[in-house]
Amino acid sequence: MIKKTDLLQLSSINFAYGQTQIFADLNVGFEAGKVTAIMGGSGSGKTTILKLIGGQVSPQQGHVAWGDRAINQMKHNELYSYRKSLGMLFQFGALFTDLNVFENVAFPLREQTALPESAIKDLVLMKLHAVGLRGAQKLMPAELSGGMARRVALARAIALDPSLMLYDEPFTGLDPISTAITGNLIRTLNDALGITSVFVTHDIKASFKVADEVILLSRGTVTARGTPSELLDSRDPLVRQFVQGEVDGPVPFHVHSEAYRDDLKLESEERNW
């Protein structure tokens, strides 16, 4: 499901980890300036899409493109340059534990730019202010709550003013207040900075408040794509099962196996033998 307005496109993607097929002819796009949520069951390939976008893995077949740039065909130096335009919020923040809050946010600025310390200080304080943590600049990661650590990680992710932000399960492990704050920051920063945001999540309630569009993955392809309200109103059995969290539906509770009666009979015969 690719639209003409999609700036980021994954076209005819076939991808597997060894013998485990993840995607078969996947077509999915992301519209510039929008916040898009990728959802689906465990193992549906949500995080793999982020890895394909970031160039961490390449498809066995197909193309990953950001505008007119083919990500999966980039050489090392090209990929390094492209990644400077990306911001990444890892699932649990991934802060450097031996650096304080200020130094964590300053890290990419020191690594990727030749800015003087005075400019770096101003930028770090600006990013921390944007996430409401300018007053926590001297704290160590161990002194932060889970929600605060996630916000520091977000400040670090936007330190280089990326044009594309990727979020891997941004709401995992957060209390309701921190979840709401994180969701509001994703929405606010996307609109204020004029960037494109893509995040993977299992949190229906939080993501539907934030996202412009939701992409639902299942069985190696896109099952549904639309606004949160469109998915909530969908009559598709698989979409309804996922959105409503229903036990019974197209996604079975049991892994495919032989008939239970036949298994019991076979086990009994083996014991008698």
C-alpha positions in Angstrom: 0.0 0.0 0.0 2.0 3.0 -1.3 0.5 6.4 -2.1 1.9 9.0 -4.5 2.4 11.3 -1.5 4.6 8.9 0.3 8.2 10.2 0.5 9.5 7.1 2.3 8.8 3.9 0.4 9.4 0.2 0.8 8.6 -1.5 -2.5 8.2 -5.2 -3.3 10.2 -6.2 -0.2 11.1 -9.8 0.4 13.0 -10.3 3.6 13.9 -13.3 5.8 16.1 -14.0 8.8 17.7 -17.3 7.6 14.8 -19.6 6.9 12.3 -17.5 8.6 10.3 -15.4 6.1 9.3 -12.0 7.5 8.0 -10.1 4.4 6.8 -11.4 1.1 6.2 -8.7 -1.5 5.7 -6.0 1.1 4.7 -2.6 -0.2 4.3 0.2 2.3 4.9 4.0 2.3 5.1 6.8 4.8 3.9 10.3 4.1 6.2 13.3 4.7 5.3 15.4 7.6 3.0 12.8 9.2 3.2 10.6 12.3 2.6 7.0 11.3 2.2 4.1 13.7 3.2 0.6 12.6 1.2 -2.0 14.5 0.9 -5.8 14.4 1.3 -8.9 16.5 4.7 -10.1 17.9 6.9 -11.3 15.0 5.0 -9.4 12.3 8.1 -7.4 11.3 7.5 -4.0 12.9 11.0 -3.4 14.2 12.4 -5.0 11.0 10.8 -2.1 9.0 12.8 0.3 11.2 16.0 -1.6 10.5 15.3 -1.5 6.7 14.7 2.2 6.9 17.9 2.8 8.9 19.9 0.6 6.5 20.8 -1.9 9.3 19.5 -4.7 7.2 18.9 -5.0 3.4 16.0 -6.9 1.7 16.8 -9.9 -0.4 14.5 -8.3 -3.0 12.9 -4.9 -3.4 13.8 -1.3 -2.7 13.8 1.0 0.3 13.8 4.7 -0.8 13.8 8.1 1.0 12.7 10.4 -1.8 15.0 9.7 -4.7 17.7 8.0 -2.5 17.8 4.2 -2.6 18.8 3.3 1.0 19.5 -0.4 0.4 21.9 0.5 -2.4 23.9 3.0 -0.5 27.7 2.5 0.0 29.1 2.8 3.5 29.9 6.5 3.2 26.5 7.3 1.7 24.7 5.4 4.4 26.7 7.2 7.1 25.7 10.5 5.7 22.1 9.5 5.3 21.9 8.4 8.9 22.8 11.9 10.0 19.3 12.9 8.9 17.7 10.2 11.1 16.8 10.4 14.7 16.2 7.1 16.6 14.5 6.6 20.0 15.4 3.1 21.2 12.9 1.0 23.1 14.4 1.7 26.6 16.2 4.9 25.8 19.8 3.4 25.6 21.3 6.3 27.5 25.0 6.1 28.3 25.0 5.2 32.0 28.3 6.9 32.8 27.3 10.2 31.3 25.0 12.7 32.8 21.9 14.1 31.1 23.7 17.0 29.5 26.5 14.9 28.2 24.1 12.3 26.8 22.3 14.9 24.7 25.6 16.6 23.7 27.2 13.3 22.5 25.9 13.3 18.9 26.7 17.0 18.5 30.3 16.4 19.6 30.6 13.3 17.4 28.9 14.6 14.2 29.7 18.3 14.2 32.6 20.8 14.7 30.5 23.2 16.7 32.2 25.2 19.5 31.3 24.3 23.1 29.2 27.4 23.5 27.0 26.4 20.6 26.7 22.9 21.9 25.7 24.1 25.3 22.9 26.3 23.8 21.6 23.4 21.6 21.6 20.9 24.4 19.7 23.3 26.7 17.3 24.0 23.9 16.6 20.3 23.3 16.2 19.6 27.0 13.9 22.5 27.4 11.8 21.1 24.6 11.2 17.9 26.5 10.8 19.6 29.9 14.1 18.5 31.4 16.4 21.5 31.3 16.5 21.4 35.1 17.7 17.7 35.1 20.8 18.4 33.0 23.2 17.3 35.8 21.5 14.1 36.8 22.8 10.7 36.0 20.6 8.1 34.1 20.3 6.1 37.3 18.7 9.0 39.0 16.0 9.3 36.4 12.5 7.7 36.3 11.6 5.6 33.3 9.6 8.4 31.7 12.4 11.0 32.3 15.0 8.7 30.8 12.8 8.3 27.7 12.5 12.0 27.4 16.3 12.5 27.7 16.7 9.9 24.9 14.2 11.8 22.8 16.2 15.1 23.3 19.3 13.3 22.2 17.5 11.8 19.2 16.5 15.3 18.0 19.9 17.0 18.8 20.9 17.0 15.1 17.5 18.2 13.9 16.7 15.1 11.9 14.2 15.1 9.0 13.0 11.6 9.9 12.4 10.3 13.4 12.1 6.6 14.2 10.6 5.3 17.5 10.9 1.7 18.7 8.1 1.0 21.2 8.2 4.5 22.7 5.4 3.7 25.3 6.8 0.4 26.7 7.1 0.3 30.4 5.7 3.8 31.1 3.0 4.7 33.5 -0.1 6.4 32.1 1.2 10.0 32.8 4.6 9.3 31.2 2.8 7.6 28.2 0.7 10.7 27.7 3.7 13.0 27.9 5.7 10.9 25.5 2.8 10.8 23.0 2.3 14.5 23.3 6.1 15.1 22.7 6.1 12.9 19.6 3.1 14.8 18.2 4.4 18.3 19.2 8.0 17.8 18.0 6.8 16.4 14.7 4.6 19.4 14.0 7.0 22.0 15.4 10.1 20.7 13.5 8.2 19.8 10.3 9.6 16.3 10.3 8.3 12.8 9.4 7.8 10.3 12.3 7.4 6.5 12.2 6.9 4.5 15.4 6.2 0.9 16.2 4.0 0.0 19.1 1.4 -2.3 20.7 -0.3 0.4 22.6 -3.6 1.0 20.8 -4.9 3.8 23.0 -1.7 5.9 23.1 -0.8 5.5 19.4 -4.3 6.3 18.2 -4.2 9.6 20.0 -0.9 10.5 18.3 -0.8 9.0 14.8 -2.1 10.6 11.6 -2.1 7.1 10.1 -1.8 3.5 11.2 -0.4 0.6 9.3 -1.3 -2.9 10.5 1.0 -5.7 9.6 0.1 -9.4 9.5 1.4 -12.5 7.7 4.3 -10.7 6.0 2.3 -7.9 4.4 0.1 -4.8 5.1 -3.4 -5.9 6.3 -4.8 -2.4 6.7 -3.8 1.3 6.4 -5.8 4.3 7.4 -6.5 6.9 10.1 -7.1 5.7 13.6 -10.9 6.4 13.2 -10.9 4.3 10.0 -9.4 1.3 11.7 -11.7 1.6 14.6 -14.7 1.5 12.2 -13.2 -1.3 10.1 -15.3 -4.4 9.6 -12.3 -6.5 8.6 -12.2 -9.4 11.1 -8.4 -9.3 11.6 -8.4 -5.5 12.1 -11.2 -5.8 14.6 -9.5 -8.6 16.5 -6.3 -6.6 16.8 -7.9 -3.2 17.7 -10.4 -4.7 20.1 -7.9 -7.2 21.6 -10.2 -10.1 21.0 -9.1 -13.7 21.8 -11.0 -15.3 19.0 -10.6 -14.3 15.4 -8.3 -14.8 12.3 -5.3 -15.0 14.5 -5.6 -18.3 16.3 -4.8 -19.1 19.9 -3.3 -22.5 19.1 -0.2 -23.0 16.9 -1.2 -25.3 14.0 -0.9 -28.9 15.0 -2.5 -32.4 14.5 -5.8 -33.1 16.0 -5.6 -33.2 19.8 -7.4 -36.6 19.9 -4.9 -38.1 17.5 -1.9 -36.8 19.5 -3.3 -38.4 22.7 -4.0 -41.7 20.9 -0.5 -41.8 19.5 1.1 -41.1 22.9 -1.0 -43.9 24.4 0.1 -46.3 21.8 3.7 -45.5 22.3 3.4 -46.1 26.0 1.8 -49.5 25.4 4.5 -50.5 23.0 
